[in-house]
Amino acid sequence: MKADSGASGTYIMEQHAHKLQQLQPTSTGPRVGTPTGMSIEPTKQGQLPFRDLSPAATSAHVFPELTSASLLSMGQLCDDGCT
């Protein structure tokens, strides 16, 4: 997983989805633009396994089309008061 200060949310590759807690299929979620100009949507959502953070801070979406890395949103963590 790569820390990303530009990611609007935490986006997980399919092969890392097993690390999430409370993993569920989703038909709603953020539509995300890729560097190639493609738009992708998540198929699952869950929570990162960080005990001391709120559900908003640990929320993550699984995108099967992600191929290079899962992205950890630094903004999402900072919005929750993480330093």
Backbone as a chain_set.jsonl record, in Angstrom:
{"seq": "MKADSGASGTYIMEQHAHKLQQLQPTSTGPRVGTPTGMSIEPTKQGQLPFRDLSPAATSAHVFPELTSASLLSMGQLCDDGCT", "coords": {"N": [[0.846, -1.165, 0.0], [0.533, 2.192, -0.851], [1.195, 5.357, 0.537], [-0.769, 8.138, -0.149], [-1.077, 11.433, -0.821], [-2.746, 12.72, -2.528], [-4.955, 11.158, -3.048], [-8.441, 10.848, -2.891], [-9.726, 9.049, -1.332], [-9.295, 5.86, 0.36], [-8.075, 3.377, -1.597], [-8.211, 0.111, -2.691], [-6.463, -2.657, -4.075], [-7.729, -5.603, -5.698], [-6.366, -7.992, -4.92], [-5.518, -7.349, -2.384], [-7.751, -7.111, -0.864], [-8.57, -9.028, 1.006], [-7.419, -8.283, 3.377], [-9.038, -6.4, 4.53], [-11.561, -5.572, 6.968], [-14.969, -6.426, 7.706], [-15.809, -6.714, 5.05], [-17.754, -6.104, 2.216], [-19.906, -6.541, -0.641], [-20.492, -3.861, -2.957], [-22.627, -1.574, -4.621], [-22.535, 1.003, -4.889], [-20.431, 3.842, -4.637], [-17.341, 5.705, -4.786], [-16.641, 7.091, -7.96], [-13.756, 6.862, -9.79], [-11.103, 8.522, -11.395], [-8.512, 7.436, -13.562], [-4.931, 7.595, -14.349], [-4.833, 7.063, -17.071], [-7.093, 8.099, -18.075], [-9.348, 6.614, -17.848], [-12.381, 5.717, -16.161], [-13.201, 4.291, -13.087], [-15.052, 2.052, -10.906], [-15.809, 0.977, -7.53], [-16.112, -2.441, -6.336], [-16.387, -3.598, -3.914], [-16.522, -2.824, -0.376], [-14.93, -1.964, 2.704], [-13.288, -2.039, 5.945], [-10.194, -0.743, 7.062], [-7.795, -2.441, 9.124], [-7.241, -0.818, 11.551], [-7.194, -0.134, 14.811], [-7.484, 2.19, 16.506], [-8.703, 4.224, 15.102], [-11.39, 6.089, 13.575], [-14.437, 4.833, 11.949], [-14.782, 6.342, 9.589], [-12.174, 7.112, 8.966], [-10.971, 4.66, 8.438], [-12.317, 3.595, 6.329], [-12.509, 1.909, 3.225], [-12.325, 1.245, -0.295], [-12.649, -1.283, -2.763], [-11.116, -1.743, -5.829], [-11.128, -3.549, -8.643], [-9.781, -2.91, -11.008], [-7.463, -1.556, -10.316], [-4.002, -1.784, -10.612], [-1.299, -1.25, -10.032], [-0.784, -0.44, -7.349], [-2.205, -0.438, -4.029], [-3.859, 2.329, -2.544], [-3.382, 4.467, 0.147], [-5.182, 6.91, 1.63], [-3.918, 9.878, 2.661], [-5.144, 12.291, 3.287], [-7.663, 11.466, 4.171], [-6.985, 10.221, 6.576], [-5.818, 12.381, 7.961], [-8.012, 14.089, 8.152], [-9.326, 12.845, 10.153], [-7.906, 13.476, 12.333], [-5.398, 12.339, 12.602], [-1.881, 12.456, 13.033]], "CA": [[0.0, 0.0, 0.0], [1.296, 3.435, -0.931], [0.593, 6.557, 1.105], [-1.06, 9.045, -1.258], [-1.672, 12.681, -0.34], [-3.701, 13.197, -3.523], [-6.114, 10.261, -3.17], [-9.616, 11.328, -2.147], [-10.146, 7.965, -0.455], [-8.389, 4.717, 0.37], [-8.456, 2.507, -2.705], [-7.522, -1.167, -2.491], [-6.422, -3.619, -5.179], [-8.482, -6.826, -5.411], [-5.55, -8.986, -4.21], [-5.322, -6.922, -0.998], [-9.068, -6.983, -0.234], [-8.703, -9.957, 2.134], [-6.908, -7.614, 4.578], [-10.074, -5.526, 5.067], [-12.575, -6.124, 7.856], [-16.347, -6.111, 7.347], [-15.832, -6.593, 3.597], [-19.088, -6.316, 1.635], [-20.085, -6.049, -2.015], [-21.133, -2.556, -3.035], [-23.028, -1.107, -5.948], [-22.335, 2.454, -4.85], [-19.097, 4.205, -4.176], [-16.76, 6.774, -5.593], [-16.147, 6.856, -9.32], [-12.39, 7.376, -9.716], [-10.381, 8.641, -12.657], [-7.157, 6.882, -13.584], [-4.016, 8.384, -15.18], [-5.079, 6.792, -18.492], [-8.35, 8.738, -18.453], [-10.437, 5.677, -17.605], [-13.121, 5.903, -14.915], [-13.467, 2.98, -12.488], [-15.942, 2.036, -9.738], [-15.493, -0.124, -6.617], [-17.022, -3.582, -6.265], [-16.502, -3.971, -2.502], [-16.06, -1.827, 0.587], [-14.611, -2.542, 4.003], [-12.577, -1.193, 6.901], [-8.806, -1.069, 7.354], [-7.702, -2.975, 10.488], [-6.579, 0.107, 12.463], [-8.078, -0.107, 15.975], [-7.676, 3.476, 17.187], [-9.236, 5.222, 14.184], [-12.838, 6.042, 13.354], [-14.858, 4.167, 10.71], [-14.545, 7.229, 8.439], [-10.74, 7.08, 8.65], [-10.564, 3.333, 7.989], [-13.131, 3.197, 5.187], [-11.735, 1.609, 2.02], [-13.066, 0.69, -1.421], [-11.872, -2.213, -3.582], [-11.22, -1.514, -7.269], [-10.419, -4.617, -9.366], [-8.96, -2.377, -12.09], [-6.17, -1.061, -9.82], [-2.999, -2.811, -10.907], [0.07, -0.974, -9.594], [-0.665, -0.36, -5.891], [-3.321, 0.052, -3.224], [-3.554, 3.699, -2.137], [-3.844, 4.885, 1.464], [-5.443, 8.344, 1.57], [-3.388, 10.658, 3.779], [-6.162, 13.272, 3.623], [-8.702, 10.779, 4.946], [-6.451, 10.036, 7.928], [-5.651, 13.705, 8.579], [-9.347, 14.594, 8.479], [-9.728, 12.164, 11.386], [-7.053, 13.941, 13.423], [-4.109, 11.644, 12.658], [-0.695, 13.267, 12.739]], "C": [[0.892, 1.229, 0.0], [0.513, 4.572, -0.287], [0.424, 7.559, -0.025], [-1.757, 10.295, -0.731], [-2.697, 13.236, -1.311], [-4.936, 12.333, -3.671], [-7.261, 10.773, -2.31], [-10.171, 10.281, -1.194], [-9.101, 6.872, -0.476], [-8.91, 3.698, -0.618], [-7.574, 1.268, -2.703], [-7.594, -2.027, -3.75], [-7.161, -4.892, -4.746], [-7.656, -7.813, -4.596], [-5.237, -8.59, -2.771], [-6.638, -6.858, -0.216], [-9.232, -7.889, 0.983], [-8.192, -9.353, 3.446], [-7.959, -6.723, 5.249], [-11.017, -6.281, 5.994], [-13.946, -5.685, 7.357], [-16.496, -5.889, 5.836], [-17.2, -6.975, 3.053], [-19.083, -5.882, 0.177], [-20.756, -4.676, -1.969], [-21.518, -2.246, -4.474], [-22.946, 0.417, -6.008], [-20.933, 2.719, -4.331], [-18.528, 5.249, -5.095], [-16.351, 6.29, -6.981], [-14.801, 7.569, -9.386], [-11.777, 7.418, -11.11], [-8.974, 8.098, -12.529], [-6.256, 7.768, -14.447], [-4.233, 8.186, -16.683], [-6.371, 7.438, -18.983], [-9.568, 7.845, -18.271], [-11.12, 6.005, -16.278], [-13.49, 4.53, -14.372], [-14.354, 3.136, -11.255], [-15.598, 0.845, -8.853], [-16.543, -1.232, -6.689], [-17.273, -4.02, -4.83], [-16.089, -2.78, -1.642], [-15.825, -2.526, 1.911], [-13.856, -1.542, 4.848], [-11.136, -1.683, 7.047], [-8.71, -1.535, 8.805], [-6.885, -2.1, 11.44], [-7.513, 0.359, 13.639], [-8.422, 1.276, 16.508], [-8.238, 4.576, 16.296], [-10.735, 5.03, 13.978], [-13.177, 5.245, 12.083], [-14.633, 5.032, 9.469], [-13.079, 7.168, 8.008], [-10.31, 5.743, 8.069], [-11.374, 2.812, 6.805], [-12.271, 3.0, 3.944], [-12.638, 0.985, 0.964], [-12.131, -0.16, -2.275], [-12.185, -1.965, -5.055], [-10.445, -2.612, -8.002], [-9.486, -4.094, -10.462], [-7.63, -1.776, -11.624], [-5.133, -2.151, -10.031], [-1.616, -2.518, -10.343], [0.225, -0.935, -8.08], [-2.014, -0.011, -5.267], [-2.898, 1.415, -2.685], [-4.187, 4.026, -0.798], [-3.976, 6.404, 1.448], [-4.928, 9.054, 2.819], [-4.412, 11.702, 4.22], [-7.252, 12.68, 4.484], [-8.248, 10.573, 6.381], [-6.294, 11.36, 8.652], [-6.984, 14.309, 8.973], [-9.861, 13.995, 9.778], [-8.844, 12.55, 12.57], [-5.726, 13.199, 13.54], [-2.978, 12.604, 12.329], [0.5, 12.365, 12.549]], "O": [[1.872, 1.308, 0.742], [-0.682, 4.732, -0.533], [1.365, 7.807, -0.78], [-2.889, 10.227, -0.252], [-3.451, 14.141, -0.952], [-5.881, 12.73, -4.354], [-7.071, 11.092, -1.137], [-10.999, 10.597, -0.339], [-8.135, 6.94, -1.235], [-10.036, 3.214, -0.5], [-6.347, 1.363, -2.711], [-8.634, -2.117, -4.402], [-7.207, -5.213, -3.559], [-8.183, -8.421, -3.665], [-4.737, -9.415, -2.006], [-6.624, -6.577, 0.983], [-9.97, -7.543, 1.905], [-8.505, -9.868, 4.519], [-7.792, -6.334, 6.405], [-11.243, -7.479, 5.825], [-14.061, -4.678, 6.659], [-17.216, -4.99, 5.4], [-17.739, -8.032, 3.381], [-18.35, -4.969, -0.203], [-21.505, -4.377, -1.039], [-20.816, -2.613, -5.416], [-23.245, 1.034, -7.03], [-20.341, 1.879, -3.654], [-19.162, 5.636, -6.077], [-15.785, 5.208, -7.136], [-14.715, 8.755, -9.07], [-11.912, 6.481, -11.897], [-8.32, 8.282, -11.503], [-6.756, 8.605, -15.198], [-3.859, 9.046, -17.481], [-6.709, 7.34, -20.163], [-10.697, 8.274, -18.513], [-10.476, 6.524, -15.366], [-14.027, 3.696, -15.1], [-14.405, 4.202, -10.64], [-15.147, -0.186, -9.352], [-17.696, -0.999, -7.05], [-18.242, -4.724, -4.55], [-15.41, -1.861, -2.101], [-16.441, -3.55, 2.205], [-13.785, -0.356, 4.524], [-10.888, -2.885, 7.142], [-9.478, -1.063, 9.644], [-5.941, -2.581, 12.067], [-8.541, 1.014, 13.466], [-9.558, 1.505, 16.923], [-8.249, 5.742, 16.69], [-11.27, 3.941, 14.184], [-12.308, 5.012, 11.244], [-14.322, 4.502, 8.402], [-12.782, 7.172, 6.813], [-9.368, 5.696, 7.278], [-11.136, 1.7, 6.333], [-11.408, 3.825, 3.643], [-13.596, 0.284, 1.289], [-10.971, 0.195, -2.485], [-13.342, -1.974, -5.476], [-9.214, -2.602, -7.982], [-8.509, -4.757, -10.81], [-6.755, -1.512, -12.449], [-5.357, -3.307, -9.671], [-0.821, -3.443, -10.184], [1.261, -1.354, -7.564], [-2.856, 0.629, -5.897], [-1.72, 1.635, -2.402], [-5.397, 3.877, -0.628], [-2.982, 7.109, 1.27], [-5.453, 8.848, 3.913], [-4.535, 11.971, 5.415], [-7.719, 13.32, 5.426], [-9.041, 10.733, 7.309], [-6.606, 11.454, 9.839], [-7.088, 14.969, 10.007], [-10.732, 14.571, 10.43], [-9.004, 12.024, 13.672], [-4.994, 13.42, 14.505], [-3.107, 13.457, 11.452], [1.603, 12.848, 12.292]]}, "num_chains": 1, "name": "protein.A"}
